[in-house]
Amino acid sequence: ITLRTLSSSSSWNITSDLKSKQQLRMKTTMSNNKNKSNNTRRYNKSAEVAAAAVPLEEEAVVVEEESTSETTMIWEEDLWKTNMGRNNDNEWLTGPREESKWYTGKKPKDCPGFDTRHNVLRSMPLPNLDRVTREGLIDYFDNSWTLYELLFAGLNSEEYFFRPPVHGLRHPQMFYYGHTPCLYVNKLLLAGMLPGPVNEYYESIFEVGVDEMVWDDYHKHDMVWPTVSDVRQYRIEVYDAVINAINTYFDDNPSEETIVVDQDHPLWSLFMGFEHERIHFETSSVLFREAPEKIVQTPKY
């Protein structure tokens, strides 16, 4: 494993715990031994995380045996790289997406809003909340969902799913890939339209974004995230849950073929999810433009 060192007057003892919260827990410790290097940051890695680490360009490896753990030196800013190289995700995420392996709802050409003349998927207008139908609700959901995944097809390789933005003011894109389906689940739960969580752990780590009122709200840069494949599977499950929730509502209320949705209606939770997803379409597209050119690409549609 090729890792780098960083000079510092303090050391960081960071222990990964994949089986519990999969989050790197950090604490600052001062070195009391002058004969040893007191100007490095220390990274304690389990064998599972060590095997998943991707080699870096510079060779400056320091490995010590500590019971069943390996100890290596790593720059704090490189912690996100421990997320890479798992499940062979980088292979299928590099280059144009194979549609059957990427989209979790409808493929772009099958999606409402697809412009066959120009071969592009266009955003649909918001349905009239005074005349909401089952078909209109599902169509708008499919359009929002697939547009978002079409945007993320613009990431070339797995790197920018985990690499924090250069300014450090937003979470890595893995958070946003899982954040929008998480909000659908949490809002539908509050509205009583789902029987329970889809994935309780995911709905905790993907729930809250950057809070500008919290000075150190960027700990997610240092997390051990689920893999892209795992979150894609979560998106499949959430997509199915949302479609089922819509159909269940209209099946249980057959007289309401056309309904008025206001803030007191349980379907309001869905419209919150739709517009929230479209907000993040805009914000993520800005973050994509800030990425190195080699790790972004133009989606097919």
N, C-alpha and C positions, 0 to 999 in steps of 0.2 A: 504494500500500500504506500503510495507516494504522497506525502503530505508536507506542508510547509510550516515554518516557525515564525513567530511574531515577537518582537521585543516589547516587554512591558515590565512594570515594576511589581505587578501582581500576577497571580495565576488564577485560572478559572477551572474549577473541577466540575465537569459536565457529564452526567451519567444518563445514558439513554435507557428508557424503560418501555420497550415495545409492547409488552404484554398488558400494561395498565393503560396509561393515557397516551402513549407513543409521543411524549413531549420531552424535549431536552430540559432538564432542570439545572439551573445554574446557581452557583454561589461563589463569591469572591474569597480567596484565601491568600494570605501573605506567606511567602517563603522565608523560613527562619534559618535555612542552611546556606551560608555564603559560599561553600565549596561547590554547591550545585547551582544550576542555572536558576536565578530568581527573576529572569526576564523572558520567560516563555509562558504561553498559555497552555494549560494541560487539558487533554481531552481523553477521558476514559471511555472506551468503546467496547460494547459486548461483541462477541464473535459475529453475531448476526448482522450488526450494523457495520462492523469492519469489513465483512465480506461484500456489503452493498456499496461501499465507498468507491468513488470513481477516481482514478489516478489523476493528479494534477501535473502541471508541466515541470515544476522544479522538483528535484530530488533532494529531500532533506528529511529523511525518515528517522524517527526515534521511537523504538518499540521496547517496552519493558514488560516483564511478566508480573502481574499482580493477581494472585489466585487464578481465577478463570477468566480474567479480563485482559485485554490488551491496552497498553497506553501508548498513544502517539501524540505528536505535536501537530497542531493545526491552527491556522488563523481563525479568529472568531468570525470574520466576514466570510469564511469558506464553509461554515457549518452546514449551510443549505445543501452542499454537494453530497452529503451523506445520504440524501434522498434519491440520488440517481443510481441507475444501473440495476434496478430491481425488475423482476418479471419480464425481462426483455422488452420493456415498454419503449425504450429509445428506438429500437429497430422499426416498430410499426408506426411510430409517431414522426419518423423522419421522412420528409417528402410529402407529396399529396396523400390525403387520407383515403384509405379504402372505405367506401361508404358503409358497407355492411359491418365493418369493425368499429366505426366511429359513432355514427348517429344512433341515439337511444330512443328517439321518437320517429317521426316521419323523415324520410330522406328529402332533400331540397326539392327535387322534381316532383315528388308526391305531395308536397306541402301546400296548403292554401297560401296564396300570395305569390306563387311561382309564375314568373313572366316567361312564357315559352318563346316569345318573339326575340327577346334579348338574352335569354338563358341566364336569368338572375332571379334570386328570391327577394321579393320586395316586402317591406313592412306593411301590414294591413292597418287600416284605421281602427280606432277603439270602437267596439260595439256601442250602440245606443243603449244606455242603461235603463231607459224606459221600456225597451222592447228586447229583452234578452231571451234568446232561444238556446236550446241544447246545441244545435248545430253551430250557431254563431259563437258560442262559448268555446267549444272544442276547436273550432277553426282558429280562433284568435290565440288560444293556448298553444296549438301546434305551430303557428306562425312565430310566436315569441320564442318558444323552446328551440326550434330548429335554427332560427336566426342566431341565437346565442351560441349554439354548437358550431354553426358555420363560421362565426367569428373565431372561435378557439381552434378551428381547423387551420387558422393562419399562424399557428405556432409550429415551427419546424424543429422537431426533436422534443425531448422531454425537458430540456434545460430551463426554458422560461416558465414552465409550470412551477418550478421550485426556486428559481433565482429571484431574489428581491429586486424591485426596481432600483435604478441607480441612485435616486434621491432618498430611498428608504422611507418614504412617507405613506406607502401603501403596502399591503400584504403581498406575498407571492401570488401568482395567478392560480395556483392550486386552491387557495382559499376561495377565490371567486368562482372557480369551476364547480365547487361543492356548495357555495353559499346560496346561490339562487334556488336550487332545489330544496335546500334546507328550509328556506323561508316559506316556500309553499307548504311544507309539512307542518311547520310550527303554527302558521296562521290557520290552516285547516283544522288542526287539533284544537286551537282556541275556539273555533267556530263550531266544534262538535261534528265535523264532517269526516273525521278519520277515527277509527277505533283505537289507534295507538301510534307510537313512533314507527318510522320505517327503519331507522338505525339510530338508536339513542346516542351512541358515542359520536357519530358524525354530526348529529343535530346539536351537539354541544360544541364541538371544535369549529364548525362552520357557521355558528349562529351569529356571532358578534364581529363586526368589522372594526376598522380603525376608529377609535374614539379620540377626537381632537382635544378632549379635556383631560386625557390621561397621558402624562409625559412619557411613560415607558411602554406604550401600548403596541410595541413591535416585537414582542417575544415570539410571534409566529414565524419570524425569520429563522428561528433556531429550532423549529419543531422537526420531529420525524413524522412526516405526513404519510397518509395512506398513498398507495401507488395510483397512478393515473387509471390503470385498469380497474382497481378497486372502486374508485370514485365513479368511473363510468358505469360500473354495475349498480352502484347506488342510484345514479341518475335513471337507469332503466326502471328500477323499483319505484322511484318517486313518480316518474312519468305514468306508470301503470296505476299508481295509487290516485293520482289526480284525475285521470280519465275515469276511473272507477267511481270516484267521489262525485263527479259531475253526473254520470249516468245514474248512480244511485239516487241522487237528489231528484232528478226528473222522473225516474221510475216510481219513487215514493210519493210524488206529487203530480199525478198524471193530468190533473185539471190545469196545471200551470205551464201550458205550452209556451206562453210568452209572459215574462215576469218583469217586474220593476225591481231593480237592485239598488238599494241605498245602503247607508252605513250600518243599518240595523239588520240587514239581510245576511244570512250565512255565506252567500256567494260573494259578498263583498271581499271576503278573505282571498278569493281567487284573483279578483281584480287588483288587489294589493300586490299579489305575487306577479301578475303580468307586468305591471308598471315598474315594480322593483327590478325585475329582470331586464327591462328595457333601459332603465337608468344605468345598470351595470354594463349593458352592452356599450353604452357611450363611454363610461369611465374606463373600462378595460381596453377599448379601442385606442384611447389616449395612451395607456400604459404600453400597449403593443408598439406604438410608434416610438416609444422611448427605448425599445429593446435593440440590441445589436442586430444589424441587418441579416447576419447569417442564421439567426434563430427565429426569423419570421418568414412567412411566405404568403403569396396571394391565394386565398381559397378559390376553389373551382368556380363557384357561382357568385 
